[in-house]
Amino acid sequence: MAAPVGGRGPGRADAGHRQAGATLIELMVAMVLALVMILALTRVYLASAESASDATARASLTDKTRLLHERFNSEFRRADFWGRVPADAERRGTLTLGSDCDGDFAFGRSAQAASDRPLGVWASTTQPKACSLQSPLAKQTYVVIRYATETCASGGCGGPALKSFYPYTSFFNGTPPAEPERADANDLWRYGGSLYYLSQQQGGTSLRRLRLSGARLRNQEVLEGVEALVYRWYVADAGGNDGRWQTTANLSAAMAPRIQAVEIEAVVSVATRATYQDTQQYTLSDGTRVDPVRGRLYRELAFVVPLEMHRPGGGNG
């Protein structure tokens, strides 16, 4: 039987209309290439994110070190400023505060207190008694700084104050003393200061202060992430001549009025990416050691602050 004109024989493959498609091997190769590209892009993204996180942490750490330096530079430079009298002028009067500290850390004075109290600066490695401190860190130095803050004649002092005029200054609560006779309204000052210490919080270590505000002591956080603080004190000899550097452990109340400068060492940290691990161990001059923990970036710093107002001198201001 003849085949139909223009027809095809039975069972003949239609090579011209065969469907095109990818084989299984080709699909697997494409998937592998896609995964390689995704992994490469992921690595680039993670590296970029880590770099950005590190840069942010370093910027934050720089800010913290600057703030710590500015804080202590401002505070210590005002130590022993008592208005219009020199630092070694006679001091009179009585101050009383509720919930005050005891001993050399007390902001108030009793009738039995020595005439050179309150000291402009005092430091000790022994924790102050009767102070309301929040979780103080073990083995640290406690520092108290005292000074006259601003004049308060126009609005009233409203708390511990002093009347300052050469040759002495008088501390008081409430009504100012009559003496010195030549003093005027500008010679009334608010009495202020802070007790600085390190506190162990749930999130880490922070610098706190017990600040004199009116007739009360208020506990405030100053800066989070201050891991350690060490102080050295330059003390002039009894004749006011060249002195020597003293550690806090060797500091005495008799030396305190002769402190001319303080050297401060610190270790500061800031939170960063969880996988970061600082491998350096930080050891300060007194042997204080800070062991880095994962997820925090650290920096060590040291600086010297002269106690300008604290230097003894004569004159009538």
C-alpha positions as CSV (number, residue, x, y, z in Angstrom):
1,M,0.0,0.0,0.0
2,A,1.4,3.3,-1.0
3,A,2.0,6.0,1.6
4,P,-0.3,9.0,1.5
5,V,1.0,11.9,-0.4
6,G,2.8,14.3,1.9
7,G,2.3,12.0,4.9
8,R,4.9,10.4,7.2
9,G,5.7,6.9,7.7
10,P,4.5,5.2,10.9
11,G,6.9,5.3,13.9
12,R,9.1,8.1,12.4
13,A,10.5,10.6,14.9
14,D,9.8,14.3,14.3
15,A,13.3,15.6,14.7
16,G,12.3,19.1,13.6
17,H,9.7,19.5,16.5
18,R,11.6,17.9,19.4
19,Q,11.2,19.9,22.8
20,A,14.4,21.5,24.2
21,G,15.1,21.4,28.0
22,A,17.9,21.3,30.6
23,T,19.3,18.0,31.8
24,L,19.5,17.1,35.5
25,I,23.3,17.7,35.4
26,E,22.8,21.2,34.0
27,L,20.3,22.0,36.7
28,M,22.7,20.8,39.4
29,V,25.6,22.9,38.0
30,A,23.4,26.0,37.9
31,M,22.3,25.5,41.5
32,V,25.9,25.0,42.7
33,L,27.0,28.2,40.9
34,A,24.1,30.1,42.4
35,L,25.0,28.9,45.9
36,V,28.6,29.9,45.4
37,M,27.5,33.4,44.4
38,I,25.1,33.6,47.4
39,L,27.9,32.5,49.8
40,A,30.3,35.0,48.3
41,L,27.8,37.8,48.6
42,T,27.0,36.8,52.2
43,R,30.7,36.8,53.2
44,V,31.0,40.3,51.6
45,Y,27.9,41.5,53.5
46,L,29.1,40.0,56.8
47,A,32.5,41.5,56.5
48,S,31.0,44.9,55.7
49,A,28.6,44.6,58.7
50,E,31.5,43.6,61.0
51,S,33.6,46.5,59.7
52,A,30.8,48.9,60.3
53,S,30.1,47.5,63.8
54,D,33.8,47.8,64.7
55,A,34.0,51.4,63.4
56,T,30.9,52.3,65.5
57,A,32.3,50.7,68.6
58,R,35.7,52.5,68.1
59,A,33.9,55.8,67.7
60,S,31.9,55.2,70.9
61,L,35.0,54.2,72.7
62,T,36.8,57.4,71.6
63,D,33.8,59.4,72.9
64,K,33.9,57.6,76.3
65,T,37.6,58.3,76.8
66,R,37.1,61.9,75.9
67,L,34.1,62.3,78.3
68,L,36.1,60.6,81.1
69,H,39.0,63.0,80.5
70,E,36.8,66.1,80.4
71,R,34.9,65.0,83.5
72,F,37.9,64.6,85.7
73,N,39.8,67.5,84.2
74,S,36.9,69.8,85.1
75,E,36.3,68.3,88.6
76,F,39.9,68.2,89.8
77,R,40.7,71.7,88.5
78,R,38.0,73.0,90.8
79,A,39.1,71.1,93.9
80,D,39.7,73.4,96.9
81,F,38.1,76.4,95.2
82,W,36.5,78.4,98.1
83,G,35.6,81.7,96.5
84,R,37.8,84.7,97.2
85,V,40.3,83.0,99.5
86,P,43.4,81.0,98.8
87,A,43.3,77.2,99.2
88,D,45.2,77.4,102.5
89,A,42.9,80.0,104.1
90,E,41.4,79.2,107.5
91,R,38.1,77.5,107.4
92,R,35.4,77.9,110.0
93,G,31.8,76.9,110.7
94,T,29.7,73.7,110.9
95,L,27.8,71.8,108.2
96,T,25.3,69.0,108.7
97,L,23.8,66.7,106.1
98,G,21.4,63.8,106.3
99,S,22.6,60.4,105.3
100,D,26.2,61.7,105.0
101,C,29.4,59.6,104.9
102,D,31.7,59.3,107.8
103,G,35.3,60.4,108.5
104,D,37.3,62.0,105.7
105,F,34.6,61.4,103.1
106,A,31.9,63.3,105.0
107,F,30.7,66.4,103.2
108,G,29.3,67.9,106.4
109,R,31.4,69.0,109.4
110,S,30.8,68.6,113.1
111,A,31.8,70.9,115.9
112,Q,34.7,68.5,116.7
113,A,36.0,68.4,113.1
114,A,39.5,69.8,112.4
115,S,39.7,73.3,111.1
116,D,41.1,72.1,107.7
117,R,37.9,70.2,106.9
118,P,36.4,69.7,104.4
119,L,39.5,68.7,102.4
120,G,39.3,69.7,98.7
121,V,40.4,66.3,97.7
122,W,40.5,63.0,99.6
123,A,41.1,59.4,98.3
124,S,41.3,56.0,99.9
125,T,41.3,52.4,99.0
126,T,39.0,51.7,102.0
127,Q,35.3,51.9,101.3
128,P,33.7,54.9,102.9
129,K,31.4,54.2,105.9
130,A,27.7,55.2,106.1
131,C,27.6,56.2,102.4
132,S,24.7,55.0,100.3
133,L,26.8,53.5,97.4
134,Q,25.4,51.2,94.7
135,S,27.2,47.8,94.4
136,P,30.7,49.2,94.7
137,L,33.4,47.3,92.9
138,A,35.8,45.4,95.2
139,K,39.5,46.6,95.3
140,Q,39.1,50.2,94.0
141,T,40.0,53.8,94.9
142,Y,37.3,56.1,96.3
143,V,37.8,59.8,95.6
144,V,35.9,62.8,96.9
145,I,36.3,66.3,95.4
146,R,34.9,69.4,97.2
147,Y,34.6,73.1,96.1
148,A,32.4,76.1,96.0
149,T,30.1,75.9,93.0
150,E,28.3,79.1,92.0
151,T,27.3,82.3,93.9
152,C,23.9,82.1,95.4
153,A,23.1,85.4,97.0
154,S,20.3,86.5,94.7
155,G,18.3,83.3,94.8
156,G,19.3,82.1,98.2
157,C,21.6,79.2,98.8
158,G,19.0,76.6,99.8
159,G,21.5,74.2,101.4
160,P,25.1,74.0,102.5
161,A,26.9,77.2,101.6
162,L,30.0,79.2,102.5
163,K,30.8,82.9,103.0
164,S,34.1,83.6,101.5
165,F,36.3,86.6,102.0
166,Y,40.0,86.9,102.9
167,P,41.5,85.8,105.2
168,Y,39.1,82.9,105.9
169,T,35.9,81.2,104.7
170,S,32.9,80.2,106.9
171,F,30.7,77.2,106.1
172,F,27.1,77.3,107.2
173,N,23.5,76.0,106.7
174,G,20.7,78.5,106.6
175,T,21.6,82.0,107.9
176,P,25.0,83.2,106.8
177,P,27.4,84.2,109.6
178,A,28.0,87.9,110.1
179,E,31.8,87.7,109.6
180,P,33.8,88.6,107.6
181,E,32.5,92.2,107.9
182,R,33.8,93.3,104.5
183,A,32.1,90.5,102.5
184,D,29.3,91.3,100.2
185,A,26.5,89.4,98.4
186,N,28.9,88.0,95.8
187,D,30.8,86.2,98.6
188,L,28.1,83.7,99.2
189,W,28.6,80.4,97.4
190,R,26.9,77.0,97.2
191,Y,29.0,74.2,98.6
192,G,29.3,71.2,96.3
193,G,31.3,68.2,95.3
194,S,31.1,64.5,94.5
195,L,32.4,61.1,95.7
196,Y,33.5,59.1,92.7
197,Y,33.6,55.3,92.7
198,L,33.2,52.2,90.4
199,S,30.0,50.2,90.5
200,Q,29.4,46.6,89.4
201,Q,26.1,46.6,87.5
202,Q,24.4,43.7,85.6
203,G,25.6,45.1,82.3
204,G,29.2,45.7,83.4
205,T,31.2,48.2,85.4
206,S,30.3,51.9,85.5
207,L,31.6,55.1,87.0
208,R,29.2,56.6,89.5
209,R,29.2,59.5,91.9
210,L,27.5,60.5,95.1
211,R,26.8,64.2,94.3
212,L,26.0,66.9,96.9
213,S,22.8,68.5,95.7
214,G,21.3,71.0,98.2
215,A,21.3,69.3,101.5
216,R,21.2,65.7,100.0
217,L,23.6,63.3,98.5
218,R,22.3,61.9,95.2
219,N,23.7,58.7,93.5
220,Q,24.2,59.2,89.7
221,E,25.7,57.2,86.9
222,V,28.5,59.2,85.2
223,L,29.8,56.8,82.5
224,E,29.1,53.1,81.7
225,G,32.0,50.9,80.8
226,V,34.8,52.3,83.0
227,E,36.5,49.0,84.1
228,A,39.3,50.3,86.3
229,L,40.7,53.6,87.7
230,V,44.1,54.1,89.3
231,Y,45.3,57.4,90.8
232,R,48.7,58.8,91.8
233,W,49.1,62.1,93.6
234,Y,51.9,64.7,93.3
235,V,52.4,66.0,96.8
236,A,54.6,69.0,97.6
237,D,56.8,68.8,100.7
238,A,55.8,70.6,103.9
239,G,57.8,73.7,102.8
240,G,55.9,74.0,99.5
241,N,58.9,72.9,97.5
242,D,59.3,70.1,95.0
243,G,57.5,66.9,96.1
244,R,57.0,63.4,94.9
245,W,54.3,61.1,93.5
246,Q,52.4,59.2,96.0
247,T,50.0,56.2,95.6
248,T,46.6,56.4,97.2
249,A,47.6,53.8,99.8
250,N,50.4,56.2,101.0
251,L,48.2,59.3,101.0
252,S,47.4,60.9,104.4
253,A,45.1,63.7,105.5
254,A,48.2,65.8,106.2
255,M,49.3,65.4,102.6
256,A,45.9,66.2,101.0
257,P,46.2,70.0,101.2
258,R,49.6,69.8,99.5
259,I,48.4,67.8,96.4
260,Q,49.4,69.7,93.3
261,A,48.4,67.2,90.5
262,V,46.8,63.9,90.0
263,E,47.7,61.2,87.4
264,I,44.8,59.1,86.3
265,E,45.0,55.7,84.6
266,A,41.9,54.0,83.3
267,V,40.6,51.1,81.2
268,V,37.4,51.8,79.3
269,S,35.2,49.4,77.3
270,V,32.2,49.5,75.0
271,A,29.9,46.7,73.7
272,T,30.6,45.5,70.1
273,R,29.7,42.5,68.0
274,A,29.2,39.3,70.0
275,T,32.0,37.3,68.3
276,Y,34.7,39.9,68.9
277,Q,37.4,38.9,71.5
278,D,40.1,41.3,72.6
279,T,43.2,39.2,73.2
280,Q,45.2,41.8,75.2
281,Q,45.3,41.8,79.0
282,Y,45.3,45.3,80.6
283,T,47.4,45.8,83.8
284,L,47.7,49.2,85.4
285,S,50.6,50.6,87.5
286,D,49.2,49.4,90.8
287,G,48.7,45.8,89.6
288,T,45.0,46.2,88.8
289,R,44.2,43.8,86.0
290,V,41.3,43.8,83.5
291,D,40.6,40.6,81.7
292,P,38.7,41.3,78.5
293,V,35.4,39.5,77.9
294,R,33.9,38.5,74.6
295,G,31.8,41.1,72.8
296,R,33.5,44.2,74.3
297,L,36.2,46.5,72.9
298,Y,38.8,48.0,75.3
299,R,41.1,51.0,75.6
300,E,43.7,52.0,78.2
301,L,44.5,55.7,78.8
302,A,46.4,57.9,81.2
303,F,46.5,61.7,81.8
304,V,47.6,64.2,84.4
305,V,45.4,67.0,85.8
306,P,46.9,69.9,87.7
307,L,44.9,71.0,90.8
308,E,45.1,74.7,90.1
309,M,42.6,75.9,92.8
310,H,44.1,73.5,95.3
311,R,47.5,75.0,95.4
312,P,48.2,76.9,98.6
313,G,48.8,80.7,98.3
314,G,48.5,84.0,99.9
315,G,46.8,87.3,99.0
316,N,43.2,88.5,99.4
317,G,41.7,87.2,96.2
